[in-house]
Amino acid sequence: MVAQASIKTSLTKVIAEVKKLAKTNDIEKRREKVKMRKLEARKQQQARFDAIPDLPDAMAPGTMMRTLAEELPGYCLVYDESITSTPPLQHYLQPSVPGSYILSRGGCIGVGWPGAVGASFAEPKRQIIAVSADGSAIFALQCLWTAVRYRRNIIFIVCNNQAYRILKINMQYYWQTIGASPGEFPFMNLNEPNICFSELAAGFGMQAITVSVPNAFRGAIRESLANEGPSLIEVILNGALEQ
């Protein structure tokens, strides 16, 4: 069948023909199949998160993001550059409202916190949650001063696993691909000396705290939400790699 008309008219006729060919039962079966596939994928993802445990002095990324998702009110805008902690953040947050979640894609790092400052000017009445990996955060620390100077309503959250964990994961994958034995991770750690982000933020005049257990993190989120102006929460994470 050839439909000669406007695009709208043509598509309307095409859709009508497709509906004639498609059986309702087949459509429902496909929908159920897709639903079950998504549920299974979530179960597998959950198992990967659970494989990295909480430590006495460091949270698992999954625990951190589950706690964060439970505490955030619906009016927040989340600016995410948490890199290897993004999967658990998306898993628990499940953003679905347009404009409520911004993700920094791969290819460059360091845009998350400055981007959140920009978002706070574009959306001055919204609570901005700026979640960043530690390796990304150190690229633009001066944006903390800007947030304090202009009293932006931002909660900066740093996922501090003391490493460029994404680079370690890539190296691990490379070794597996070429069949090589695991080696060292040169220049991929962010310790010796350790970076204390809460002290850096305090140096810019910002309210800041370092936490390493879920209850302390939950309390810090609630306190930051209750206060006006910017604040920073540094979360110490278990940076173990998935096996």
Secondary structure, DSSP 8 states (H G I E B T S, - for coil): ----S-HHHHHHHHHHHHHHHS-HHHHHHHHHHHHHHHHHHHHHHHHHHHTS--BTTBB-HHHHHHHHHHH--TT-EEEEE-GGGHHHHHHHH---STTSEEE--TT--S-HHHHHHHHHHHSTTS-EEEEEEHHHHTT-THHHHHHHHTT--EEEEEEE-SB-HHHHHHHHHHHHHHT------TT-B-TTTT--HHHHHHHTT-EEEEE-SHHHHHHHHHHHHHSSS-EEEEEEB------
